[in-house]
Amino acid sequence: MILQTRRLPGSAFDRIASSGHDYVVGPPSGMTRQELLSRVPGASAIISTLADTIDGEVMDAAGGGLKVIANYAVGFNNIDVEEATRRGIVVCNTPDVLTDATADMAFAMVMAAARFIPQAHEFTKKGLFTGWDPELFLGQPVWGKTMGIVGMGKIGTAVARRAKGFGMTILYHNRKPVPAELEAELEARLVPLDVLLRESDFVVLLTPLTEETRGMIGERELSLMKGSACLVNISRGPVVVEDALVRALKEKKIFAAALDVYEREPEIHPGLFELDNAVLLPHIGSATAEAREKMAHLTVENVLSVLDGREPPASVNYREVFSSKSS
């Protein structure tokens, strides 16, 4: 049985319905924890989203036949990969197919935070525009400024390429340098996080959520940023300490922030709603029809490959699982 925790967009899921496997799909809003635990017994595959915590308890409830957990996302911090690997369960994700959609949104968030675009839109819709005003919605320039990218993976690289089109200087902070030829192409410079925060006009967070990155941007880090700087988080919410961010925005220690993810998602810090220098989005970084369709195809191929005894196209731990089985 293939258990999909919620209805997902993409025609590719029709392949599962016609694959001969029993196929159970949760409601559009997703399964609750109790629904997941009650419906997972006997599953050979789970198709999950970031909203689903797939841990040892869920794996126990599934029973010994669980072979694959396929996340409909590039991130997989909602899955206990170490426990899955120990049990011989393959964990898959959907990298690459949402790179450009997410990078487009990241740069849109840069523009929105710098130039108060959502706030100006609402102002105009409410009928408050009475004529040109030289002091109305004064923002920060983007062209020729410095962008600091925290997490220079595929999406970070795609954002950097967009920034180059705006004549921006690129700083990045990463666990290791990107290839020299890529650094040369982007004219990007690897720097410590503190340097990036001090020198950047725009700080864009694109790092995965790990124990090292949880709470990475807190009060101390925000205090290092320029008063004219904008923070963009399109990675994972817990990378930023929201209490500290609310204080920094309220006290104008930084100019603005744009957030697509939240520390206790789907809850949002109530202080953020009170701020006129916070742009808040509902986790839509990769939300284009094209990206969702590609995610669906990759998710389905991941699941059916494992169930058919083949290596999936995008796995987090396939080689570890099968090296341990053969040893």
N, C-alpha and C positions, 0 to 999 in steps of 0.2 A: 504494500500500500504506500502511495505517495501522499504525504500530508502537506498541504500548502496553507500557511497560517492565515492568509487573507486573499481576497480577490485582487489580482494584479493586472495592470494593463499590458497588452501585447498579444498579438495573434498566435505567437509561438506556443502558448500554453495549450492550444488545441492539439498539439502533438502528444501531450501527455494524456489527454482525454481519449485519444485514439491509439495509445501505445499498448493497450492490453493490461496495464496496471490498474488496480483499484485507485481511485483518485478522489481525495477529500479536500475540499476548499473551504476555508473559513469565511466569515462575513466580510464585507467591505471595510469595516472598522477594525478588523483583526480579532484573533482569539484572545480572550483573557488568559491569564496564567492557568487558572483552573480548567478552562476549556482545552487548552493545549495539553495539559497533563492527562485529561480524561480521554482525549481523542488520539493521542500519539501511540498507545500500545499497538504493536504489530507493524509499525511503520518501517519500511525499508529506506525511505528517503523523507527528509524534511526540507521544504522550501520556506525559508524564514526571511524576515526583514530586520532592520536595526531595532525595531520596537520589540522584538522577541528575544528574551534571554534564554539561550540554549545551553544549559549547564548539565552537570552530572545527574541532577534530579530528573531532568527531561530525558536524558539518555537511558537512565534506569527504567523510566516509565515506558519508553519505546520497546525495550526488550533487546534481546541479543541479535535481532535481525537488522538493526539500523546500520546502513552502509554509507550513507552520504547526507551531509547537511549542506545545502546550497543556499548561500545568502544572496538575496536580490539587492546587492550593494557592493561597492568596492571595499568598504570597511567591514571588519568582522570582529570588533571588540565586544559584540553581544554574545559571542560564542566562546566557550571554554575549549580552545583549540588543543591545549595540552591534554586535557581529559579525553577529547575525541581521538587524538592520536594514540593515546595509551590503549584505547578500546578498539583501535583499528578502523575508525570511522573517518572517511575522507571529508574535509571541509573545503568548500568552493566559494568563490566570490565572482564579481563582475568587473574586473579592471579594464582600463583602456577605452571601453565603449562609451563612458560618460566623461572622458577627459575634457573634450572641447566644450560640452554643455556646461560643465562646472566652472571651467576657466572663463567662459563668457559671463557667467553670473558673478563670479568673483570680481571681474573688472567692472561690471555694471554696478556692483555694490561700492566699489571705489568711487565711481562717478556720483552715485546717489548720496553717499556720505559727504563727499567734498562739496557738492553743489546743492544740497538740500532738495533734491528732485522730488522725492515723495511728499515732503512737507509743502513745497510750492504747488504741487498738483492738488493736494487737498485744499489749500488756501484758495486756489482758483475755482475749484469745484463748489466751494461754499459761497461763491459770489463775493469774496472779499477783495478781489482785484479791482481797483478804481483808477488805475493808470500807472505809468512808469514811475518808479521811485528809485533814486540812486543808491539807497541803503537797504533795499528789499532783498532778503535772502543772500547776504554776502557770504560767499563760500571760499574755499581754498582752491588754488590752481592745481591742475594735474600735470599739464604739459611740462616736461623738463625737470620734474621733481624726482625724489629718490624713493624707490619702492623697496621695502625689506620683506623678503619672502621666507617664512619659517616653514621648512619642509619642501625641499626642492626635488620632489618626485615628478611624475609625469604631468600632474595637474599644475604643480608649481612651475615647471618648465613652460607649460602652455600659457600660464599667466604672465611669465616673464617675457615671452615673445610678444604678447599683446602690449605690455608696458613699453617694450622697445619701440613699438609703433607710435607711442606718445613721447618719444625722446627721453625716457626716464633712465636714471642710473639704477642699476640692479645690485642690491646686496642680498645675500642669502645666508641662512643658518641651517645646517644639515648635519647628520651624523658623520657624513664623509663628503669630500669634494665630489662634484659632478665631473664627468670627463673633461679633460683640458680643452678639447675642441668645442664642447658645448659652452664652457666658460668663455672661450674666445668669441664664439658666435654671439652670445648674449652680453658680452662685456660685463659679466657678473663677477662679484667678489665674495668669497666665503669669509664670514666674520663671526666672532662670538656674538651670542644673543644680546648682551648688553650694548655692544657697539651698534648692532643693527637697530636696536630700540632708540638709541640716542640720535642716530644719524638719519633715520628714515622719516619721510613725510607721510608715508602710507605703510602700515604693517599688515601684511596679509598672512593669516594663519592657515596652513595647509598640511599640518602634521597629523599623523595618525594618533589615536588615543592609546597611550601606554602608561605604565606607572611613572615613567620619567616625564611624560608630557602633561599628566593630570595636574591642573593648577599651575601650569607653566607661566601664565600671565596673571600675576597678582598685583598687590599694592606696590611692592618694590619695583616691579617691572614697568608698571604704568607710570610710576613717578619718573622713570628715565626718559619717557617719550617727550617729544616737543609739545608745547602747548597748542601748536597748529596742526598736530598730527592726527590721522584717522586710523582706527583699528578696524580690520575686517576679519570676521571669523566665519569661515565656510568649511571648517574641518570637523571638529567635534566640540560640543558645548563645554564639557568639563575641562578643556584646555584653559579656559578663562575662569577666574574667580569672579562671579557676577557681582557679589557685594562690593568688591573693590572697584569693579568697572563702573557701577552705578555712582559710587562716590567720586570717581575721577571725572565722569561726565558732568555730574551735578556741580562740582566745584570748578569746572572748565580747565581741569589739568591737562586734558586732551581735547581736541576740537570736536570730534564726533566718532561714532562707531556704527558699523553695520553688521548685523548678526543674522545668520541663517540657521544657527544651531544654538542650543541652550544647555546650561549646566545640569538642570533637572528636567530635561525635555520629557513630555510636552509642557510642563509647567514653565512659566516665564517669570523672572523676578519682577514683582509688581512695581518696583522703582523704575524699571525701564520704560513702563508705559507713561510715566510722568515727565519724561525728558524730551525736549524738542531737538536734541542732537543725537538721537538714536534711531537708526533705521532697522526695523524688525521684519524679518521674512519668515514664512512658515516651513522651513527646511525644504526648499525647492531648488537647491543648487543644480541638480541634474535633470530638472523637470522640463524636458522637451519630449515631444511624441517620438522623435527619432531615437533619442537616447533610451527611452523606456522600451521601445521595440527591440533595440539591440541588447539591452539588459535581459529582456525576456528570452530571446534566442540563446544567449549565453547560459542563462540559468537552466533552461531546459536541456541544452546539450550537456552541461555539467552533470545533471542528474541521470539522464539516460545513458551517458557514457559509463558512469560508475556502475549502474545497475546491469549494463551489458558486459562488464568486465574490461572496459577500455579506460585508458587514461583520460581524464577530463581536460578540456582546453584551459581551464583556469582554476587551479587548486592551490590551497595554502599549504597542504601537508601531504599530498599524495605520495611523494617519494619517501617521506619518513614512515608513513603507514606501511608501505610495501617493502621497504628495507627491513623493518622490524618483523614483518610476517615471514620474510625469507631467511632471517637469521636464526 
